[in-house]
Amino acid sequence: TPPPPGTSFPPASSTSTSSTSPPFTLLCLAPTGTGKSTIAYEFLSRVTNIMRYQEMDGVAVYTAPLKSIVSEKYRELKGIFEEGQVAMVTGDGSVNLTPSTSLVVCTTECLRNALYKSGRIGGKDVKGVCIDEFQYLGEGGRGGAIEEVMILSPPSVPMCFLTATMSNHESVSRWMS
């Protein structure tokens, strides 16, 4: 189980999260097992805290390309965030999506579809997006959904991109800035 938000980070992780005040874009390229999930959870915690303190109605969104990853992250995040805050949305339907939801874990395609349809997910504006398995960017199928989420998300929405393998990360980083 990952540490709760606010936990001290290993040195490699702390430099990735030290300058995260919205709006921001964070590209985290790190090998598997080195703390990418912890960075994602801190990002999501910061977005949900900003929503709470500024009394914004909205959701932070964690996306992954596969339902199996979405299910795993949903279970993990339910154990970290307050009861009733975390919902899951896949092509099969939704779990725990209520008015008190502040964090949605979903497939990238579900977020893309929601952004195309209304710009909202679960009836709420998207206030932050974390995309896991970002290495699919530029690839057919899943990569298109990532690009569309990036394009359809308002510029004010902070974004966090996680990948363990991306050979062209420098050119992608330049493209995003």
Buried (B, 14 or more C-beta within 10 A) or exposed (E): EBBEBEEEBEEEBEEBBEEBEEEEBBBBBBEEEBBBBBBBBBBBBBBBBBBEEEEBEBBBBBBBBBBEBBBBBBEBBBEBBEEEBBBBBBEEEBBBBEEEBBBBBBBBBBBBBBBEEEEEBBEBBBBBBBBBBBBBBEEEEBBBBBEBBBEBBEEEBBBBBBBBEBEEBEEBBEEEE
